[in-house]
């Protein structure tokens, strides 16, 4: 139930779609390091709030960690 409340908070706070909010709330619950998305509007809305990044940016970070 908390997951749905967190998703609802994300919808209200960031004005995002319900399904996007549920995916994000689930990723927060799972304590993932990154939420990778090709939805650049979503990335822009959440910049600085959650670790939502594009696949390209993730790949850059991943490559730097491997070195």
N, C-alpha and C positions, 0 to 999 in steps of 0.2 A: 504493500500500500504506500509506503514511503516513496518508492520509486515513482509512482504516479503523481504524488504531491510534488516531488522534485521536478518532474517533467512539466507539470502545470505551472510551477514557478518560473521555469525557463521560458515557457510560452509567453507568460505575462511580462517577464522582465526584458526579453530580447525580441519579442514579436516574431517568433519563429513558428514553423508548422508543428503540429502535434507529434507527428511521427519523428521528425528531426529531434524534437525535445525528448522523446522517449529514448531514442538512440543515445543521445548525449547523457541523459540521466543514467542509463544503463552503463555507459562507459565510466561515468563518475563512480558508480556503485562498485564496478569491477576494478577501480583504481588503475586504469590504463595510463600509460605515459603520454600517448598521443591519440587524438581522434583524427583520422585521416579522411579528408573529404574533397571531392571535386566541385562542391557547391561553393563557389567563391563569394556569393552573397552571405552564406552562413559563416564562412571563415571571417569575412569582414565584420559582420555583426558581433562576433564573439572574440575578436582580437583583443588579447590582453586579459580576458576573463577566464577562458578555458584553453587548454592546449590543443586547439583545432588548427590543423595545418593541411596544406595541399600535398599530394603525393610527391611532387618535385621537391618541396621544402623538406619533407621527411627524408627523402633519399639523400639530400645534401647533409642533413644532420647525421644520418646513419653512416655515411661514408666518412665523415669526420671522426666518428666514434671508433671506427674500425682501424684507424691509423694509429 
